[in-house]
Amino acid sequence: MNAQMTNLVRIFLRGIAAVSVVATILGSSIPNAAAQGSDVETRVIRVSAQPGGLPQKLSLAVNKAAVLELEQDTRDVIMANPLIADAIVRSPRRVVVLSLAVGQTNAIFLDGEGRHIATVEISVNAETADLNAHLRRDMPRSNTYADGIDDGVVLSGEVASLAEASRAQQAAVQTVATPEMVVNNLAIQGSQQVLIKVRVSEVSRTIAKQFGINVGGMVEVAGVPILGQTGNEFSLLGRALNDLSGGQIGSVCASGVSPCPSPNNLQGVIQALERVGLVRTLAEPNLTAVSGEAARFLAGGEFPVPVGRDRDGNITIEFKPFGVGLAFTPVVLSSGRISLQLSTEVSELTNTGAFTLAGTRTTDEDGNIIVTDGVTLPALSVRRTETTVELPSGGSIAIGGLIQQQTKQSIDSFPGLKDLPVLGALFRSRDYQNNETELVVTVTAYLVNPVAETQLATPDNGFSVPNDLETILTGRLNAVYGADDLQDPAAANVPPGTIGYIVQ
């Protein structure tokens, strides 16, 4: 008895709620609500008998209602699943359908004699009105809309960029239980392929000045020969105080020299060097990738690096890359702007900082000596930058710069004598080094589209192998274009323009 009373109470309360919704719908003016841009879903649908008894379809969001107007009088409405949708007969030709839960059901309409009038397939889906309103506000220039299918959401239409598609996806995820219930069918307008052009320019200048005076002399005092000489030049090359500096008392003639030269003499040797070096480095890697996808580029090589030894003492190695490296991930934003997560590197092998691994000497079980050779590992001189920038298509930006100056100067001299007026310069040697380096890394990004193969150029365009006569008589490795060929480049396959890449 208690269970029956509980069911009756539930049916009564649901009926009160349904009547309240119907009163609200019928008491409102549908045209006025539409004119005011109301988000309340109030629909009037005309239902008529379809040829062949085909059902009409009705799609509703959860907790919404629709008014069905029939062409014939109806008395009975059979709802297949009243937990998904319910129907209230207001008049013989007007029925209100209420959506209660997500799912599929149908309604069958019968007249007073029990004859079939019409069938309506009802689909109750997730609510998307608020989501569509948000998409219109957030992306007014994109044609994006959301549809509810059961308890999931399907995004359709077009967006201007991948960033807008991501924002729409995030907004739809907030309206469902799990992210997997969102189906993203958005299409992206315009080009989504990005060409990045990185230019690494470096100029290094080295200046070395060395000036040294070696003075040697001998004098005989009271019959005792005294010899003195200096040799303290060029300390920056690795020598501090040369062992030739000092003095000697005694015989000054070399063994086997006859006759001995005059015991009183003075001689000097001047050594001078000035060196200027200039190094220019230019790397210009170019790479294309789809928006949101990573791309990598390396022009260089790999060198072996020991990482251990096996049980027999042999060295195991791994290869490490060096050269010009580029890695980036582009994201096309709205208004043609591009966000770049960029990493670029220029490295080269150098002896500065090299590491030498000594060999080993072991004895096996038979007493034989096994000698394993050592190895010298080169070091790397690296210029590397990692950053994230934003720029328009065709725009350039300098992402890295380095101005480095290193100056070294040293003076070697003979103690005491270096302080003599005027003559003190004869006992001093000067060494001067100056290293200057300037490095600039610039980046240019383009939105690009694929083209026909005939519009692409390759480095071997226009290359022509010489015939035997040209090779033997002129020593040429390639044919040379003449004036007639340059006037008609198409006939002679002459490459147009200058070398390098042309971006349009």
Disulfide bonds with the S-S distance in Angstrom:
Cys253-Cys260 1.47
